[in-house]
Amino acid sequence: MEFIRDQDFISKNKPMIVPEDSNTISTVVAPQFFRHPAFLMSINIILGFFFQEYFHFPLEMILFLIGMSFLGQILLYRYSRWFFILSCLFWFMISGLVHYLTYQLPINAFYLVQGTKVTYQGTLQRMNEKYYLSKIESFSGYRPILLLKNQGQDFDQFLFKRVEITGLYRPFVACSNPGGINLQTYWRRKRIFGEIQVYECRLINSNTFWNKILLDLEQKRKALSQRWKNTLGEEYPYFAAMLWGEKNENFQDSTLLLQETGIYHTFCISGLHITIFGGILLFLLQKIHCPKPFAVGISIFFCLFYLLFCSISPSAFRAFLMFALFLLTKQIGRNTLSIHFISIAFILMFFLQPEIILHPGCQLSFLSTLAIILSSSQPPILSHSSKILRWIISSFGLSTAVTLFTLPLLILNRFSFSSLIWTSNLILIPIAQLSIVMNFIATLGSWIPPVIHFFPSLIRFLIRILLVLSKWSQNHIPHLFWQFDIENQCIFGWILWLSLLFLIGWLILKKTKIIPMASLILLSLVLVILGCSTQPQVQIWVLDVGQGLAVVGLFHNQAICIDTGGIIRTYGNTGHTILFPFLKNRNIHGLQSIYFTHFHQDHTAGIQGLTEVYDIPGFYGPFEKQLEGGTKITPIDYPTISKHHHPYQIEIIPISGFQENDQALVYRLKIQNFSCLVCGDIEEEGIRQLLQSWNNNIQSEVMIIPHHGSYITNLAQLIRQVQPSLAIISTGENRYGHPDQRTLKLLNDFKIPYYRTDYHGAIGFHIQKKNWKVTVYGKNDFSKMDHQ
């Protein structure tokens, strides 16, 4: 960055005095850095936060660097470059300190009490039908939040009151799989660090003034919600989502339609809602000749009231903050559409709610606002044409700018993208905005009898028109709709983004000479993306399903499963929450067969989430049985080699011992030069039968250790016979001590590398013609190795 020096501002009529040190500047003349200090401060805050997120500097080092950079700014304020560097370092480390206080401090504290009985005092709150303990007294500054679990406990009587909670604290279960959600990371982004299984909840003191306000608003919202539910009927879910962000099951059924037509964001409390609500009030107050400062103050106050009415969701709080800053800067005569303005809003919100940096909705919102600011600063195209044409071109350009800024985040967060946003901004969005206006007016005037009779019909009409036009657009307008939780559709998203970047860059620069070179660069980047995204057609995955087992073999758009996981804490049925999202991510259209090692719940319960989606022709197990849900199992009671799933060859070995775990099937999955032995939960007798029956035929490159890594006396003999080059232990949260330390020592003694799903996440094997590669997903992405 170049800085302005003294001589650039010295009058030509006066002698020029050049300072001895060319790095020094006059205290009167500010360098360019100070033109947008808030923007540069924001950049350093973001960088510092993510740096601390991944590298975890200790508190002592953070405080030392803050002190040294602050002292350096005081001593070197005359040296522009050094002052700039130290200022950046100061805000960089301040952000790191905020991260430490917000995340690392509570994580360290809760780590010491996990799995134990705890007692905390705090405020009980509810959001999206879940109950939380916030403002916990054991912490200061940025206080963490805990999720409360107890279906038999009536928490409504304690809403927004100071309570003392006694219960069992447990961190969230973390399962990392392609296409799935790591719920520990998901909740952590919201600054929620675990759950308490509540044993006792008691009131410790009367409400504070603030909590009484929140409780009164909650009661009024319930009453208002019930009144409009009775009045609107089927249209109520859309009314509630659009007005205060409440999304029930009936609304969720239309989520895909609203996403595909590009209007889903109008049903989330955002700057659009706050601007409309505050704008209506400001307009009415100005019409009755209310003094401008008074009108601005009333508008901000009622927007704050609306924010509290919406339970202070992060998106609503961000929207209120930006709207309030907009009105205040307008009042004092400053430029409201500037990078400086959005930077100040970001800094204020960061210090109030640091977790916004990790919140995808807030990231998209700030980037969209930045795109709007930059797009609005460009000179109008066809300025002498009609207003309608200028409006259409402006809307198209605005949609393109927002897409350019937000598309990478949509891809990285596995959201969706629809090209209908360009037409929606012309037709559907104006109708949605009109509907929001009518909703606000109807709610504000609901105490007037004529309003009660007139507005419900109008609201129902607007919502129905919006849904009908959305369905018509979905079915009749050719468009692109990509769901980025499907892996190959991410490729198309990146190619579209690069193409838009190239097109807009060319339109701005208007230099035809660079088109050939830029086209070659664009083509090279597209080929690199395609090359990096191309995966081998044959893959085998051991999924991270907690304390259970699920092995999936993929080929083209087909799959087979060996076991399906079970029901685990936080995730529930793994078929719904892990296996189906994984198969969707891999674009699997057909599930050919499911094989079971045995019938314990941690190996079979996930089948329910798959039979609801796929028409599966075959289910196989060690003996005839009917699982919960009516699934009938075809028994395999003799050694079999199945070649029905080309290119897979499945060798099936029946085991019939006295123990329940030994009434099982062992599978050897073979493809080209790769084989994987799936042992299920067999124990000593099962291993003995396996060794006697098959001898050297069970040699495999990969072995899934029996019974989640428990120690078995003849396990060493099995390992010698299999001779694996890699071992997998599928385990998770359990009370049995799996995996056993003796098993881990045994693998180390044999010098066999191993992966654990509870530490590393899902493990994938990519089989090629001459070699195979193993990739560890999620918890240790960079741990990869090739096997020749």
N, C-alpha and C positions, 0 to 999 in steps of 0.2 A: 504494500500500500504506500502510495506517495503522499507526503505531507506538505502542506503549504508553509513556505518559509517567509522570513521577514521581508526579504528583498522583493517579493512579489507584490507587496502592498506599499512600498516606499514611494513617495511622490517623486516625479522626475525633476521637480524644481528644487529638491533638497539633495544634499550629498548623501550617497548611499554608504552606509556603514555595515560592513560584512562582519558578523561575529567570528571570533577565532575558531570556535568549534561549530562545524556545519550542522551538527546534530541538534544544537540548541535552537529554541524558538522563543519569541517574545511572549511574555505573559498576557499581552493584549490580543494577539492573534491566535486563534484556536486552530488546531489541525483538523483535517477532514474527519478524523475519528469522532470528534464531538458533534458532527452534524447529525448523526443517528446513533447516539450512545445506547439508547434502549434496544435497538435492533442488534447491535453487537453484543450487548449484555445478554439478550435472549439466546443468541447463538452459543455463547460460552456456557450459559446455564444448561442448555440441552446437551452439549458435548460433555460437560462435567458430570451430569446426572448419569448418562449412559456409560461413561468411563468408570464411575464408581459402581455401577450395576454389574460390570463384568470383571473388574480388577480388585475391588474391595480393599481400598486403602485403609489402614488402621486409623483410629481417631487421632492418635498423637501426631501422625504425619500430616493429616488434614489440617489440624489446628496450627501446626508449625508453618506449613506453606501459606495459610491464610495470614498469619502474623507477619511473615517475612515479605509477602507481596504487598500487604498494606503499608508496612514500614518503607518498603522500596518506593512506593508511589509518592510518599511524603518527601523522601530524600531526592528522588530523581524526577520531580515533576517538570523540570525545565528541559528534560531530554525526551523528546516526543516518542521516539521508537521504544525506548526502555519503559517509559510510562505506559505506553500502549500494551506492551507485552505483560507487564506486571498487573495492569488492570484486568486484562483477559485472564491471567492466572488467578487473580483474586476471586472473580465471579465464577470461574471454573471450579475452584475449591469450595466456595460457598455452596454451590449446587451439590458438590460431593458431600458436604456436611449435612445438608438437608436430606439427602438420600440416606445417609447413615442414621440420622435420627428417625426417619420415617420408616425404614425397612430393616436395616441391619440390627439396630438396637432391640426392637420387639422380637425379631426372629431369634436372636441370641437368648432373650429372656424366656420365650416360650419353649425353646429347645430344652431348657433345663426342667420343665414341668410336664413334658408330653407323656401321656399315658398315666397321669396322676390326678388325684382329686384336688381341685383348686377352688378358691373363693375370690370373686372379684366384685367390686362395686362399680356401677356405671348407670347409664341411661338406656332404657329398653326402647328400641325403635322398630318400626316395621316398614319394609319396602318390598314390593312385588310378592306379597303374600309370604315373606320370610321375616323372621325376627332376629334382631341383632342387639348386642350389647356394645354401646359406644361410650366415649368419654370415660374410659376406665381409669380409676383413680390411681392405680399402681404406676401409671406412666405420666410423664409430663410432656409438654410441647405437642408434637404430632402423635396423638393417642391412637392406638390400633383399635380395630373392631373385631368382634368375634361373632360367629354364627351360632344361634341357639337351636338345639334339637331336643324336643320332647313332645310327641304328639298328644300325650294325655294332659299336658299343662296348658291352662288357659292364660296366655300371655296378654290378651287384650286388656285385661283389667289393670295391667302395669304399664300401658303404653305411655311413653314420654315421661316416665317417673324414674326417680333414683331408686335402684333396687340392688340387692345383694344376691348374687347368683353363686350357687354351689353345685359343682358337677365335675364330670370327667373331661379333661381337656385332651383333644387329639388333633394333630395337624391334618390337613386335607391329604387324601391319597393322590399320588402323582403317577399317572400312566401316560407314557409318551408313545404315540403311534401315528403313522402317516394318516392324515385326514381327521384325526381325533383331536380332542382338547385335553391338554394337561390342566386339570382342574385346580391343582395347587398354584400354578402360574396364573390361571384365570382369576381366582379369588385374590391372589396377592396383588394383582394390578388394581384391585379395588381397596387395597389396604386392609383386607380381611385375612387373618393369619391362622385360622383354625376354627374348630367347632367345639362347643361344650354340650355334652349330654347332661341336661339339667336334672339334678336331684331335688333341688329346693330353690325357690325364688320368693324373696320376701321384700316388702317395702321398707326402706330405711329412713325416709323423711318425706315431708310434704313436697309438693311440686314447687319449683322455682317459677318466677314470672315468665321466663322464656318457654319453659316446658308447658306451662298452662296455655300459652298462646298456640303452641304446636298441637296440643291435645284438642283445643277448641276447633282449630282448623280441620283436624282429622275428623272430628265428629260432624262438622258442617259438610265436609266433602262426602262423607258417607250418606248423609241425609239427601244432599243434592244428587248424588249418584243414584240413589234408590228412586228419587222422584223422576229423573230423566229416563231411567231404565223402564219404568212403568209407562212413560209417555211415548218413547221412541220405539220400543220393541226390538225388532231385528237389527235396526240401524244403530242401536245404542253402543255396541262394542267399538264402532268406528268413531262415533261421537266422543266417547270417553278417551280413546287413544289420541284423538286429534286435540282434545281440550286439555287433559291433564296427564297424558302418557300412560294410562291404565290399559294393559293389553291382556285380555282374557283368552280362553281357548278358542272361542268363536272368531276372534280377530286373527289368531294365529293361523287359522285355516286359509286366510287370504294373503298371508305374508308373501308367498311366492309370486302371486299375481301383482302385488304392489311393488315388489322388487323388480320384476321383469319390465314393468311399465315406467319405472324410474320415479315413483312418487311416494315410496315408503318413508322417506325422510320427513314428509309433511305430517306423518302420524307420530313423530317423535318430537318432544318439546325441544325447540331450538330457537335460534335467533329470529327465525321467521315469525314464530308465535309471539315472542316478547315484543318484537317490532310492531306487529299488528295490534296487539293489546295496548301497548304504550302509545302507539300512533293514534289509535281511536280516541283515547283519553286526551292526548295533547291537542288533537284537532277540535274536539268538543270544547275544551277549556279556552282555546284561542277564539272560537266562534262566539263565546259569551264574553269576550274582551277581558279575559283573566290576564293579569300581568305575566309576562313571559317567564321570569324566574320562578314565580309561584306555580305556574303551569308545569314547568319542568320538574320542580320538586314533587308535585302531586303525582305526576306520571311515574317518576322513579319509585315513589313510595308504593303505589298500587302495583307496580311490576314486582317489587319485593314481596308484597302480599301474595301475588300470583305464584312467585317462586316458592314460598312456604306452602302454598296450597298444593303444589306439585311435589311435595316431600323433598325439596332441595336436591333433586337429582343433579349429577355433575353437568349434564348437557344444559339443563335449565339455568344452573348457577352461572355457567360460562356465558350463556346468552344474556342473562341479566347484567352481568358485569360489563359486557361490551356495549349493551344498550345504554346503561347509565353513563359510561365514559363518553359515548357518542353525544348524548344530550349535554353533558357538562362541557365537553370541548366545543360543541356548537354554541353554547351559551357564552363562552369566553372568546369566541371568534377565531378558534383554531381550525386547521384543516382536519376534518374528521375521516377522510379517506386517505390515510397515509400509512406507510410501514411503521412510522413512529407510534401511531395510535394502536395498531394491533400488537406491537411489541410491548407497550405499557400494559395492555389488557392481559397479555400472556404472563408477564412478570408478576402482576398482582395475583392472578389466579394460581400461579405456581407456588408462591409463598403461602397462599391460603389452603390450597389443595395440591400438594406436589404430585399426587398420583395421576394428574391429568396428562403428564408426559407419556405415561404408559397406556392411556385410555384411547383406543382406536377412534371412537366417536369424536373426541376432542381434537385429535390429530387431524382428522378429516375436516373438521369444522374450521380450524385455523388455516389449513391449506386452502380450503375453498374461499375463505374470506380474503386471503392473500391473492388468490387468482382473480377474484372480483376487483380488488383494488388495482392490480396491474392492468387488467383488461379495460377498466374504466378510464385509465390514464392515457390509453391510446386514442389518437384522433379518429373521429367517426368516418366510416366508409360510406360513400355515396350520400354526402351531406345534403345534396340538392334534390334527392328523391323524396317520395311520399313518406309520411310518418309511419304508415303500416309496414312498408318495405324496410325502412330503417329499423323499426322495432324487431322485425323478423331477423334481419342480419345481426343486430345487436344480441338478440337472444341466442342465435346460433353461435356467435363468437364467444359469448359468455359460457355456454355449455362446453364448448371446445376447450377453453382455458381451464375451467374447473376439472374437466376430464384429464387434461394434461398434468395437472398438479396432484390429483388424488388417485389416479389409476395405479401407480406403484404401491400405494398403501392398501388399496382394495385387493391387489394380488397377494401382498405379503400377509395380510390378515385373513385371507381366504374368504373374502366377501364375494359379491356378484357384481356384474356389470351388464348393462343393457344399452344398446344404441337407441332405444326409444326415448332416452332423455332429451334428445334434440327435438322430437315432436311433442313430448310431454310438456316442455317449457312453453310451448305455444298454445296448448289446449288444456291439458289435464291440470297443470300447476295453477293456472288462473282460477279454475273451478275449485280446486282445493283451497286456495287462498280465500275465495269468496265464502266457502263453507266455514273456514276458521273464523272469519269476521262474523258470520251469522251465529255461530256457536257462542262467541263472546257476547254479542249483543243480547242473545236469548238468555244467557246465564246471568248477565248483569241486570236484565230487566225481568227476571223470572218472578218477581213479586208483583208485577203489573198484570192483571187478568187478561187484557187483550193480547199481551205477549205470549202468555201460556197457550192461547188458542191458535195464534197465527204461526209462530216460529217453528213449532214441531213439524208441521206439514212442510214448510220450506226446507228445514234441515234434512228431513227424510228424502225430499225430492233431490236436493243437491248431492247427498251421499249416494243415492241410487244412480243418478246421472254419472257420477264419478266412477262407480263400479262398472256400469254398463259400457262406458267409453273405454275403460281400462281393458275389459274383456274383449271389446271389439278391436282395440289396438293390438292386443296380444295375438289375436287370431287372424287379423287381416292385413296388418302392416308388416312387410318383410323387415326383419331386424336380427341383430346379433344378441344373444343372451348367453353369457359365460358365467358359470359358477366356479369360482376359483378354488373350491375345495376338491375339484376334480383336477388331477395333476396335469393332464395334457392341455387343459383349457388355459392354464397359466401361461403356456407358451404363446398362445394367440394373444393374450393380454399384453405380454411384453412386446410382441411384434407391433401391435396396434399403437402402443405408447411410443415406440421408437419412430414409427411412421408419422405420428402427430408431431413429435418433436422436430423431425426433419422438415415437415411441411410448414410449421409455424416459424421455424428458424429461417427458412427460405423467404417466407412472406415478409418477415421483419427486416432481414438484411437486403433482400432484393438484388442479390448479386448472382447473375446467371453463370459466371465463370466458375463458381464453386459447386455447381450442381453435379457435374461428373464425379468429383472427388467425394462430395457428401453422399452421393448415391452408392459409391463403392464402400464407404465406411458403414452406411446403413445396411447394405447387403452382407457385409462381413459380420456385423453384430447379430443380424438375424440368423446367419449360419452358425455362429458360435452358440446362440441360445438353443437352436435346434439340436446342435451336437451335444451340448451339455445336458439337455433335457431328455435325450433319447436313452431309454432304459432297455436292458435285455428283456426279451419276451418271456423268458422262463425265470420265475422268481419263487423263492420259498421264504416265508416270514414266520418267525416265532414272535407273536404279538405280546405286548405288555398288558396282561389282563389281571394284574395283582396276583393273589394266591390262587392260581389256576393254570390252565394250559390251553392255548389255541395256536395251532399251526395251520397256515394257509399256503397252498400252492397255486400259483398264477400262471396262466398261459394264454396270450392274446386277451380276449375279454371273458374268459372262463376261469373258474376256480374250484378247488376242492378243499375241504377242511378236515383236519384231525383234531377233535375236541373243539369246544366253542367257549371255554371260559365259564364263569359262574356269575354270582351276584356279590358284588363287593361294595364296601362303604364308599360313600360319596358318588360313585358312578351308577350304582344299581345294577341292572341286568347288562352284562357286557356285550350281549348281542345287539342291543339297541345303541349303546353309547360308544362301543369300540369297534366291533366287527363290521357292522353295516357302514359306519362312516369310512372305515378303511377300504372296504370293497367299492364304495362309491368313489373314493379318491382315486382308486386304480381303474375306474371306468369298467367295472365288472358287470356284465349283463346276465350271466348265468352261473349258478352254483350247481355243479354236477352232482356231487355226493358229499355226505358228511359221515366220517368214520369216528367212532368213539373208542378210546382205550378201555374205559370202564364207566360206570354210571354214577359216580359221585357228582354232587351238584356243582363243584368247582370246575368240572370238565364238561357238563352237559347243559346247564341252565341257559347259556347264551343262545341256544337253538331257537328260543321263542322270538328273538329279535330278527332272525333270518327267515323263518318260515312265513312271517307276515309279509315279507317283501319278495322272496324268491320262490319259484315253483321248483322244488328240489326232488328229483326222481328217486334218490336212494339214500337210506339211512342204515348204517351197519354198526354192529357191536358184538360183544362176546357171547351174548345169549339173547333170546327173544324177550322183549320188554316193551311196554308202552309208557313213554315219558309223559310228563305233565304237559297238557295241551293236546294230547291225543296222537303224538308222533309215534308210529310203530317202527320198531327196530328189527331189521333182518339179521339173524344170527350168523356168525362165521365160526364154525367149531372145528375146522381142520386147516392145515397150512395151505395158503392160497397165494398165487401171484396174479394180481389184477393188472391188465393192460388196457383197460377200457378208457383210461384218461391220458391218451397220448399227449405229450411225450413222456408222461410219468409212468413208472413201473412201481407198483406198490406190493411189497412182500409182506404178507399178513401172517403173524405167528400167534396162535392161540396159547394162552397160559391158563391152567386150571389148578389153582392152589386152594388151600383151606381158608386163607385170609381173603377178605373182601377185595382188597387191592390186587390180589393175585388171580382173581377171576377176571381176566383182562385179555386185551389184544396188544401185541407189540408190532409196530409198523417200521418197515425200512423203505424209505422213499428214495427212489433212484432215478436220476436223470443224467444221461450222458456220462460224464466223468465224475459226477457228484452223487453222494448218498448221505442220507440223514436217518439215524436210528431214533425213533420216538418210543420211549419206554413207559410212558404213563406213570403210574404210582406203584409199580411192582416192587415187592420186597424180597426177602432172602429166598423163599421158596420159588418165587417167580423167576428170579435171576438164575437159580440152579436149573430150572426147567429150560430156560432160554439157552443156557450154555450147553446142556446135554443134547438138545435137539438140533441146534444149527451150527455149532462149532465155528469154523472159519467164515461161514456165510454171513455173519453179522458185522464184518469189518465195514466201517463207515468213516467218511471224512468228518462228519459232525455227529455228536451224540448229545441228546437231551437227557441230562442226568435224572434218574428215577426219583419220584416222590419229592419234587421241589428241592432237591439237594440234601435230603435227610441221609444220615450215615447208615449204611447196611454192611454187615460183616463181609460179604463176598462181593462188594462193589469193586474192590481192587481187581479181582479176577475178571469181572466183566469188562473193565477198562482195558486190561491187557488183551482181551480177546477182540474187542472192537477196534483198538488202536486208532482212536480219533486224533485228528490234528487240531480240533477245536471242540470245546464243551459248552453247552448252554444250560443255565439253571433258571427255570421259570418259577419265580416266587414273588411274593409281595407281603403286605402286612399280615402277620399271623402270630398265634400264641404258642407255636410249637418250636420256635427257635430255628426255623428253616432260613437259609441253608446251614447245616451243621458245620462247625469249624473243622471237624475232622475230615469232612468231605472236601473242603477247600484245601486243607493241608495235603490230602491225597492227590488232588489234581496238581498242586505245586510240586509234589515229590515226583510225579510222572512228567513234569515239565509240559503240561498241557494248558495252553491259554484258555480262559473261560470268560464268558459274559453272563451277567445276572440282569434279568429284566427289571428288578427293583432298583438297580443302580444305573443301568445303561439305557433302558427303554426297549423298544422293539428292535429285533435283530433280523436283518434281511440278507438273503443269499441270492446273488445275481449270477446265474449260470450261463456261461458262454461256451463256445465250441471247445476251447482248449484249456480254459481256466475258470475259476469262480472267484467271486469277490463278496466279502461280507461287509455290510454297512450297519453301523449302530445309529439308531434314530433317536433324536430328542434329547436325552439326558447327556449324551456325549457324542455329538454329531461329528466331531473331528477325528474320532477313533475309527480308522479304516485300515484294512490291510488286504493285500492281494495274495492269492494262493495260485502258484503256477502248477 
